Each structure stands twice: as C-alpha cells, then as structure tokens.
Amino acid sequence: MRPARSLRRTNPITIVLAALLCFGFLFFIFSSDADSSISPHQLRTSAANALSPPSMPFRKAKGDADLAPPPVVHYHMNNLTTTSDPIGNHESVLILTPMARFYQEYWDNLLKLNYPHELISLGFILPKTREGNAATAALQEQIAKTQKGPQKKRFKSITILRQDTEVPLQSQEESERHKLENQKARRAAMSKARNSLLFTTLGPTTSWVLWLDSDVVETLPSLIQDLASHNKPIIVPNCYQRYYNDDSKKMDIRPYDFNSWIDSPTAQDLAKGMGKDDILLEGYAEMATYRSLMAYMKDGGDGNQEKEIELDGVGGTALLVKADVHRDGAMFPPFAFYHLIETEGFAKMASRLGWKSYGLPNYLVSCTHLPKTLAATDDCCRYTTITSNRYSLFVHQAALGSSTGSPRIAMSTQKGNRATLPFLPSLYEAALDVICT
C-alpha cells in the first residue's frame, strides 16, 4: 500500500493539475483589478446613441461591481464632407421636425425619400399638450411599423423629445397661429424648440441638417440630393399649398411660406425706428416692408428648378443647412436679433458668421392641403390673416420686385364675405381691395 500512496503523491500529472488550478485561482483573484483593456464588443456596445459620443459606461454600476473605463472616441472633423454628391460620399443627413400635429401624409412622404435611409437620422420635438400627446402616440406607432419593416425603409436612428418650454398657444389653428399679436411669443417658442432639438441631436458625423415642417406632405423623392446638389451652406425651396379654387372649381396651388425674402430699404428704415426688442414680421398689412418675396418669384410654367437666388431671410418649412453652419454657432434666436426672430434671425446670424443663404424659386414643396369646406366660412376664416392681411401686401410688394422702382398699388383690407383671393399679376398697376372674412 505504501508504494502506491507514494506513487500518487509523486505522480507528475497530479503536480501539473495542481499547478494549473492554483494559477487559475490567482488569475481570478487579481484579474478584475488589473484589467484595463476594452474589448471590441465593449466598444461597440458602449454608445447609447449613434449620434452622440459613448455614454453607456457612465451608467451606475450594479452593486460593488466595477465597470470598464469608458472609451475615448476620436472624430476627425476635417474629414467630414458636405458636397454636391452626398450619396456618393456617404454623407449623413439629420432631418429635424418640430411637431404639434401628426399628419400621416407627412410620414408617407418621408418614407418616399430615396436618399439611403441608413444615412438618415430623424429628430422630433413635440409639446406636452393634449394635442401633442396625440401626435406623439401617432408618431410612435408609425415609427414602430417602419423600424420593424423592410431594412431599406428603416432609418439610422430616431430621437423624440418632449418640449421642455412653455407652449404660448394652446390652439394650433392657423387663424390663431398667424395673428399678428401672437407672432413674437409663438416664434420665440418655436425658436427654443428648434434649438433644443438641434443641440440634442446634432452629432459629430452629421453632414447636413434638413429642417422639415410637420405639414410638408409633398416633395420630390430626391429632395435631399436635389437641394444638396447646389452645394450651398443654406438653401430653401419654394413652399406652396394646395387648395380648392372656387373660381376654377378644382384644386390649385398658392404661395405659403413668406419668410424667404430679399431685404428692402423700407424694411431697413422700419428697423431703425424700432425698439431693441421689437421685431419685423413679414406678410402683415400693419407692417409693410416691401421686401421681395421668393414666394412670388416662381417663373411661369414649370420653370427652371435649378435657378438660384440669394436671400436675406429664409423660412423653415423645408430648409437644408450644412451642419457646419450650426456648429459655427448659427441657431434660431428666440429674441430680437437685428429685429428678426426664428428662421429669419437664423439667416441673419449665419450671414454675420460668413454664411450666405439661397433660394430655389421654381423648386416646389407642398404643405398640407386646404379642404374645399374651409375655402369660405361665415365665422372667422381659418385663412383670414394669410389672405386678407397678406395678399393685399404681397401684390404691391411683387410690384416692387418687378423693377418698377417703388410700389404702385394702394392697399386696403376690410371684412367681407369671401375667404380666398388668387394672386393676380395683372393687378400690378391697379388698386386692390382684399375682401375676406
């Protein structure tokens, strides 16, 4: 028996196994404190958002467990391109939409964009109101369907923010939104919403930012590459609205976004006499600026979609911006900036930073349609402000923009019983009374 026991004690296999067991035990004890490396898997899963620097490692550890050190990520910003061939250069686009109401046509149009969806990130901001809650629910439903659907339809990432500022207007009816007395507060709130959305979602890999209003329901599928092909720092198409024309008894189009303009001496003189907190607003009879409006620069027929004009103010209905413009500090002022606010103030701020704005008068996008039943009403017309206060002004402003040297159309507005009035260039040389409820 003794020889056998002695043999077991001196068996080489036993010694090797014991040594391996001891080594494994020591490695287990000391490895957690000594390990400072980051595996490729940890690096891949460390970022909470594809648009942002990694943040997951900063989450609170469970119990006393130690987390691996957060990774350091380098972004070579000089290698980020914004070119006339964004698809060929795989340039990322961030589409940002402030949203108070959800329109299914908006989402359907978004899905039709033929820019590679794996290069598109979406960002939304919605108010904390009953209407905003309904819009959020409808938006999330469509997002879920899309992101679980075919791979080519899925977007790179989607961010939804709930508005963290007070909503100045509870009603989103156009008759309320476009009242002159509501404009400064409404547009200041819109500026804050745009800035919150921009600063939260703009990432280090974003090349372009497309601002797209939630009521834009009709664009060419090639909208992004069409606008980017001009390779301008800021560029805006002409926004129109489809509506039922009582005269022709069929659907028609009319100008909608009046915030894209070329400045005028009259507007500059008005600004000189204003208080520091006062703002100039476009499209109101009470404040005739005589600016040249891109809304009325569309050529007859289809026109040349490539035609460019330089602008001093831009609207935000559909607005493509090189991300570097925002990175340089151009944002949407919620205060009077050279007596301008929101998107018009943004264009001025960008100009002060050395960036120019351009418009495409013959390239159209369309906002949500105006139903026939809203063409005329007995109570306060939904389009009172747009029609009665704006069309009268726009006719004589267009006269100024047609090389006449000075406006030659008298302007008066009064209440009557008609809600719509088409723009008639033939009225350039005549006085116009606009009648609208």
C-alpha positions as CSV (number, residue, x, y, z in Angstrom):
1,M,0.0,0.0,0.0
2,R,2.8,2.4,0.8
3,P,4.4,2.3,-2.6
4,A,1.1,3.1,-4.2
5,R,0.4,6.1,-2.0
6,S,4.0,7.4,-2.6
7,L,3.4,6.9,-6.3
8,R,0.2,9.1,-6.2
9,R,2.0,11.8,-4.3
10,T,4.8,12.0,-6.8
11,N,2.7,11.5,-10.0
12,P,3.6,14.3,-12.5
13,I,0.1,14.6,-13.7
14,T,-1.1,15.4,-10.2
15,I,1.5,18.1,-9.8
16,V,0.6,19.7,-13.2
17,L,-3.1,19.8,-12.4
18,A,-2.5,21.3,-9.0
19,A,-0.3,24.0,-10.5
20,L,-2.9,24.9,-13.2
21,L,-5.6,25.0,-10.5
22,C,-3.5,27.4,-8.4
23,F,-2.7,29.6,-11.4
24,G,-6.3,29.8,-12.4
25,F,-7.3,30.8,-8.8
26,L,-4.7,33.5,-8.6
27,F,-5.7,34.9,-12.1
28,F,-9.3,35.1,-11.0
29,I,-8.4,36.9,-7.8
30,F,-6.2,39.6,-9.4
31,S,-7.6,40.0,-12.9
32,S,-10.5,42.3,-12.0
33,D,-8.2,44.9,-10.6
34,A,-5.5,44.6,-13.3
35,D,-7.7,44.5,-16.4
36,S,-7.8,48.0,-18.0
37,S,-8.4,46.9,-21.6
38,I,-11.6,47.4,-23.6
39,S,-12.7,44.6,-25.9
40,P,-14.1,45.5,-29.4
41,H,-17.5,44.2,-28.2
42,Q,-17.4,46.7,-25.2
43,L,-16.6,49.5,-27.6
44,R,-19.4,48.6,-30.0
45,T,-22.0,48.5,-27.2
46,S,-20.7,51.5,-25.2
47,A,-22.6,54.2,-27.1
48,A,-26.2,54.9,-26.1
49,N,-26.9,56.9,-29.3
50,A,-25.3,56.6,-32.7
51,L,-25.4,60.4,-32.9
52,S,-23.5,61.1,-29.6
53,P,-20.2,60.2,-28.0
54,P,-20.3,57.0,-26.0
55,S,-22.2,57.3,-22.7
56,M,-23.2,53.8,-21.6
57,P,-20.1,53.2,-19.4
58,F,-21.1,56.1,-17.2
59,R,-24.3,54.3,-16.0
60,K,-24.3,53.4,-12.4
61,A,-22.7,50.0,-11.6
62,K,-24.7,47.2,-10.2
63,G,-23.7,46.6,-6.6
64,D,-20.0,46.9,-6.0
65,A,-19.0,45.7,-9.5
66,D,-16.5,47.8,-11.4
67,L,-17.2,48.9,-15.0
68,A,-14.5,49.0,-17.6
69,P,-13.2,52.6,-18.2
70,P,-15.3,54.5,-20.8
71,P,-13.8,54.5,-24.3
72,V,-12.2,57.6,-25.8
73,V,-13.5,58.2,-29.3
74,H,-11.8,60.4,-31.8
75,Y,-13.7,62.2,-34.6
76,H,-11.6,63.8,-37.3
77,M,-14.0,66.7,-38.2
78,N,-11.8,67.8,-41.2
79,N,-12.6,64.5,-42.8
80,L,-16.4,65.2,-42.6
81,T,-17.7,66.2,-46.1
82,T,-20.6,68.3,-47.3
83,T,-20.6,68.0,-51.1
84,S,-22.8,68.2,-54.1
85,D,-22.8,64.4,-54.2
86,P,-23.9,63.4,-50.7
87,I,-24.9,59.9,-51.7
88,G,-21.6,59.1,-53.4
89,N,-19.7,60.4,-50.4
90,H,-22.0,58.6,-47.9
91,E,-22.9,61.9,-46.1
92,S,-25.2,61.6,-43.1
93,V,-28.4,63.7,-43.0
94,L,-30.3,64.7,-39.9
95,I,-33.9,65.5,-40.6
96,L,-35.4,67.7,-37.8
97,T,-39.2,68.3,-37.4
98,P,-40.9,70.4,-34.7
99,M,-44.3,68.7,-34.5
100,A,-47.6,69.8,-32.9
101,R,-49.9,67.7,-35.1
102,F,-49.2,64.4,-36.8
103,Y,-50.1,64.2,-40.5
104,Q,-50.0,60.7,-42.0
105,E,-49.1,62.3,-45.4
106,Y,-46.0,63.8,-43.8
107,W,-44.8,60.3,-42.7
108,D,-45.7,58.7,-46.0
109,N,-43.8,61.4,-47.9
110,L,-40.8,60.9,-45.6
111,L,-40.7,57.2,-46.4
112,K,-40.7,58.0,-50.1
113,L,-37.4,59.9,-49.9
114,N,-34.9,57.9,-52.0
115,Y,-31.9,59.1,-50.1
116,P,-30.4,56.0,-48.4
117,H,-32.3,55.6,-45.2
118,E,-29.3,54.1,-43.4
119,L,-27.7,57.6,-43.8
120,I,-30.8,59.4,-42.4
121,S,-31.4,60.2,-38.7
122,L,-34.7,61.7,-37.6
123,G,-35.4,64.1,-34.7
124,F,-38.7,65.3,-33.4
125,I,-39.8,67.6,-30.7
126,L,-43.5,67.8,-29.5
127,P,-45.3,69.9,-26.9
128,K,-46.6,68.5,-23.7
129,T,-50.2,69.2,-24.5
130,R,-53.2,67.1,-25.2
131,E,-52.7,67.6,-28.9
132,G,-49.0,66.9,-28.5
133,N,-49.7,63.7,-26.7
134,A,-52.0,62.5,-29.5
135,A,-49.3,63.5,-32.1
136,T,-46.6,61.6,-30.1
137,A,-48.7,58.4,-29.9
138,A,-49.5,58.5,-33.7
139,L,-45.8,59.2,-34.5
140,Q,-44.5,56.4,-32.3
141,E,-47.0,54.0,-33.9
142,Q,-45.6,54.8,-37.4
143,I,-42.0,54.7,-36.2
144,A,-42.6,51.2,-34.7
145,K,-44.0,50.0,-38.0
146,T,-41.2,51.5,-40.1
147,Q,-38.3,50.3,-37.9
148,K,-39.6,46.8,-37.8
149,G,-40.3,46.8,-41.5
150,P,-38.1,46.2,-44.5
151,Q,-34.4,47.0,-43.9
152,K,-34.2,49.6,-46.7
153,K,-37.0,51.6,-45.2
154,R,-35.5,51.8,-41.7
155,F,-33.8,55.0,-40.6
156,K,-30.4,55.1,-38.9
157,S,-31.7,56.5,-35.7
158,I,-34.8,58.3,-34.3
159,T,-34.9,60.7,-31.4
160,I,-38.2,62.0,-29.9
161,L,-38.1,65.0,-27.5
162,R,-41.0,66.3,-25.4
163,Q,-40.9,70.1,-25.4
164,D,-39.3,71.5,-22.2
165,T,-40.5,75.1,-22.7
166,E,-44.0,76.6,-22.2
167,V,-46.3,76.5,-25.2
168,P,-47.6,80.0,-25.8
169,L,-50.6,79.0,-27.8
170,Q,-52.8,76.0,-26.9
171,S,-54.6,76.2,-30.2
172,Q,-52.8,75.2,-33.4
173,E,-55.5,76.5,-35.7
174,E,-54.0,78.8,-38.4
175,S,-56.3,81.7,-37.5
176,E,-54.7,81.8,-34.1
177,R,-51.1,80.9,-35.1
178,H,-50.9,83.7,-37.7
179,K,-52.5,86.5,-35.7
180,L,-50.0,89.4,-35.6
181,E,-50.3,89.8,-31.8
182,N,-49.3,86.1,-31.3
183,Q,-46.3,86.1,-33.6
184,K,-43.4,87.2,-31.3
185,A,-44.3,84.8,-28.5
186,R,-45.2,81.9,-30.9
187,R,-42.0,82.3,-32.9
188,A,-39.8,82.7,-29.8
189,A,-41.2,79.4,-28.5
190,M,-40.6,77.8,-31.9
191,S,-37.0,79.1,-31.8
192,K,-36.5,77.4,-28.4
193,A,-38.0,74.2,-29.6
194,R,-35.8,74.2,-32.7
195,N,-32.7,74.9,-30.7
196,S,-33.4,72.2,-28.1
197,L,-33.9,69.7,-30.9
198,L,-30.8,70.8,-32.8
199,F,-28.4,70.9,-29.8
200,T,-29.7,67.5,-28.6
201,T,-29.4,65.6,-31.8
202,L,-26.6,67.1,-33.8
203,G,-23.8,64.5,-33.8
204,P,-20.2,64.5,-34.9
205,T,-20.9,62.5,-38.0
206,T,-23.7,64.7,-39.3
207,S,-23.0,66.4,-42.6
208,W,-26.4,68.0,-43.4
209,V,-29.4,69.1,-41.4
210,L,-32.8,69.2,-43.2
211,W,-35.5,71.2,-41.3
212,L,-38.8,69.9,-42.4
213,D,-42.2,71.1,-41.0
214,S,-44.7,68.5,-40.0
215,D,-47.3,69.8,-42.5
216,V,-45.0,69.2,-45.5
217,V,-46.8,66.4,-47.3
218,E,-45.5,66.5,-50.9
219,T,-41.9,66.7,-52.1
220,L,-39.9,65.0,-54.8
221,P,-38.4,61.8,-53.5
222,S,-35.0,63.2,-54.4
223,L,-35.5,66.3,-52.2
224,I,-32.3,65.9,-50.2
225,Q,-29.9,65.3,-53.1
226,D,-31.6,67.9,-55.2
227,L,-31.0,70.6,-52.6
228,A,-27.6,69.3,-51.7
229,S,-26.5,69.3,-55.3
230,H,-26.3,73.1,-55.2
231,N,-23.6,72.8,-52.5
232,K,-24.8,75.9,-50.7
233,P,-24.5,76.4,-46.9
234,I,-28.2,77.3,-46.6
235,I,-30.8,76.6,-49.2
236,V,-34.6,76.7,-49.2
237,P,-37.1,75.6,-51.8
238,N,-40.4,77.4,-52.5
239,C,-43.3,76.2,-50.4
240,Y,-46.8,76.2,-51.8
241,Q,-50.1,75.0,-50.6
242,R,-52.8,73.1,-52.5
243,Y,-56.3,74.4,-52.0
244,Y,-59.7,74.2,-53.7
245,N,-60.1,77.2,-56.1
246,D,-63.7,78.3,-56.2
247,D,-63.2,80.1,-59.5
248,S,-61.8,77.2,-61.4
249,K,-63.7,74.6,-59.4
250,K,-60.6,72.4,-59.0
251,M,-57.5,72.1,-56.8
252,D,-54.9,74.8,-57.3
253,I,-51.7,75.9,-55.6
254,R,-50.8,79.2,-53.9
255,P,-47.7,80.6,-52.1
256,Y,-47.5,79.5,-48.4
257,D,-44.1,80.3,-46.8
258,F,-43.4,84.1,-46.9
259,N,-40.3,84.1,-44.8
260,S,-37.9,83.7,-47.6
261,W,-37.1,87.2,-48.9
262,I,-34.6,89.8,-50.2
263,D,-34.4,92.8,-47.9
264,S,-35.6,96.2,-48.9
265,P,-34.6,99.8,-47.9
266,T,-38.1,100.2,-46.4
267,A,-37.7,97.3,-44.0
268,Q,-34.3,98.6,-43.0
269,D,-35.7,102.1,-42.3
270,L,-38.5,100.5,-40.3
271,A,-35.9,98.6,-38.2
272,K,-34.0,101.8,-37.5
273,G,-37.1,103.3,-35.7
274,M,-37.9,100.2,-33.7
275,G,-37.1,99.5,-30.0
276,K,-34.4,97.0,-29.3
277,D,-36.9,94.2,-28.5
278,D,-39.2,94.9,-31.5
279,I,-39.2,92.5,-34.5
280,L,-40.1,92.9,-38.1
281,L,-42.7,90.4,-39.4
282,E,-43.3,89.5,-43.0
283,G,-46.8,89.4,-44.5
284,Y,-48.9,91.8,-42.5
285,A,-50.7,94.9,-43.7
286,E,-49.8,96.6,-40.4
287,M,-46.1,96.3,-41.2
288,A,-45.5,96.8,-44.9
289,T,-41.8,96.0,-45.6
290,Y,-41.8,96.0,-49.4
291,R,-39.3,93.1,-49.4
292,S,-39.1,90.9,-52.5
293,L,-40.7,87.6,-51.6
294,M,-39.4,84.4,-53.1
295,A,-43.0,83.1,-52.8
296,Y,-43.8,85.3,-55.8
297,M,-40.7,84.8,-57.8
298,K,-41.8,81.5,-59.4
299,D,-41.5,81.6,-63.2
300,G,-44.4,80.7,-65.4
301,G,-44.9,77.0,-66.3
302,D,-42.6,74.5,-64.8
303,G,-39.6,77.0,-64.8
304,N,-36.0,76.0,-64.3
305,Q,-35.8,74.2,-61.0
306,E,-32.0,74.8,-60.8
307,K,-32.5,78.6,-60.7
308,E,-30.9,80.1,-57.6
309,I,-31.4,83.5,-55.9
310,E,-29.5,84.9,-52.9
311,L,-31.7,85.6,-49.9
312,D,-31.5,87.7,-46.7
313,G,-34.3,85.8,-44.9
314,V,-35.3,82.2,-45.0
315,G,-38.4,80.2,-43.9
316,G,-38.1,76.9,-42.1
317,T,-40.8,74.9,-43.9
318,A,-38.1,73.0,-45.8
319,L,-34.6,74.2,-45.2
320,L,-31.3,72.4,-45.9
321,V,-28.3,73.5,-43.9
322,K,-24.7,72.4,-43.8
323,A,-24.1,71.1,-40.3
324,D,-21.0,73.2,-40.0
325,V,-23.2,76.3,-40.2
326,H,-24.9,75.2,-37.0
327,R,-21.6,74.1,-35.5
328,D,-20.2,77.6,-36.0
329,G,-23.0,78.9,-33.8
330,A,-25.8,79.8,-36.1
331,M,-29.0,79.0,-34.2
332,F,-32.6,80.3,-34.1
333,P,-32.7,83.4,-31.9
334,P,-35.8,83.4,-29.6
335,F,-35.1,87.2,-29.2
336,A,-34.9,90.2,-31.4
337,F,-31.7,89.7,-33.4
338,Y,-31.3,92.7,-35.7
339,H,-35.1,92.9,-35.3
340,L,-35.5,89.4,-36.7
341,I,-36.5,86.2,-35.0
342,E,-36.5,82.4,-35.6
343,T,-35.6,81.3,-39.1
344,E,-35.2,84.9,-40.4
345,G,-33.0,85.6,-37.4
346,F,-31.1,82.4,-38.2
347,A,-30.3,83.6,-41.7
348,K,-29.1,86.9,-40.3
349,M,-26.9,85.2,-37.7
350,A,-25.5,82.9,-40.3
351,S,-24.7,85.9,-42.5
352,R,-22.8,87.5,-39.6
353,L,-20.8,84.3,-39.4
354,G,-20.0,84.5,-43.1
355,W,-22.5,82.0,-44.5
356,K,-24.9,83.0,-47.3
357,S,-28.5,81.9,-47.9
358,Y,-30.0,80.8,-51.2
359,G,-33.4,80.0,-52.5
360,L,-34.9,78.0,-55.4
361,P,-38.0,79.9,-56.6
362,N,-39.0,77.2,-59.1
363,Y,-38.4,74.1,-56.9
364,L,-41.7,73.5,-55.1
365,V,-42.6,71.6,-52.0
366,S,-46.2,71.4,-50.8
367,C,-47.8,71.8,-47.4
368,T,-51.0,70.1,-46.2
369,H,-54.0,70.6,-48.4
370,L,-56.8,73.0,-47.6
371,P,-60.1,71.2,-47.9
372,K,-62.9,72.7,-50.0
373,T,-65.1,73.2,-47.0
374,L,-62.6,75.6,-45.5
375,A,-62.4,77.8,-48.6
376,A,-65.1,80.1,-47.2
377,T,-66.8,80.2,-43.8
378,D,-69.2,82.5,-42.1
379,D,-67.2,82.6,-38.8
380,C,-63.6,83.7,-38.6
381,C,-62.0,82.3,-41.6
382,R,-59.0,80.0,-41.0
383,Y,-57.0,81.9,-43.5
384,T,-58.1,85.5,-42.6
385,T,-54.6,86.5,-41.7
386,I,-53.0,84.8,-44.7
387,T,-55.5,86.1,-47.2
388,S,-56.7,89.5,-46.1
389,N,-53.6,90.8,-44.5
390,R,-51.1,89.1,-46.8
391,Y,-52.4,89.0,-50.3
392,S,-53.0,92.8,-50.3
393,L,-49.5,93.3,-49.2
394,F,-47.9,90.8,-51.5
395,V,-49.4,92.3,-54.6
396,H,-47.7,95.6,-54.2
397,Q,-44.6,94.0,-52.9
398,A,-44.4,92.0,-56.0
399,A,-44.7,95.3,-57.9
400,L,-41.6,96.5,-56.1
401,G,-39.8,93.3,-57.1
402,S,-40.7,93.7,-60.7
403,S,-38.3,96.6,-61.3
404,T,-40.9,99.3,-61.0
405,G,-38.7,101.2,-58.5
406,S,-41.5,101.8,-56.0
407,P,-44.8,100.2,-55.1
408,R,-47.7,101.5,-57.1
409,I,-50.6,99.5,-55.7
410,A,-52.8,101.1,-53.0
411,M,-53.6,98.7,-50.2
412,S,-56.7,98.4,-48.1
413,T,-58.2,95.5,-46.2
414,Q,-61.8,95.1,-45.0
415,K,-64.1,92.4,-43.9
416,G,-66.4,90.9,-46.4
417,N,-67.8,87.6,-47.3
418,R,-65.1,85.9,-49.3
419,A,-62.3,83.8,-47.9
420,T,-59.8,83.3,-50.7
421,L,-58.3,85.6,-53.4
422,P,-55.9,84.4,-56.0
423,F,-52.8,86.4,-56.7
424,L,-53.2,88.3,-59.9
425,P,-50.1,89.9,-61.6
426,S,-52.4,91.9,-63.8
427,L,-53.3,94.0,-60.7
428,Y,-49.8,95.4,-60.6
429,E,-51.0,98.7,-61.9
430,A,-54.3,98.9,-60.1
431,A,-55.6,99.4,-56.6
432,L,-56.7,96.3,-54.8
433,D,-59.2,95.9,-52.1
434,V,-58.9,92.5,-50.4
435,I,-62.2,91.2,-49.1
436,C,-62.0,88.3,-46.7
437,T,-63.9,87.2,-43.6
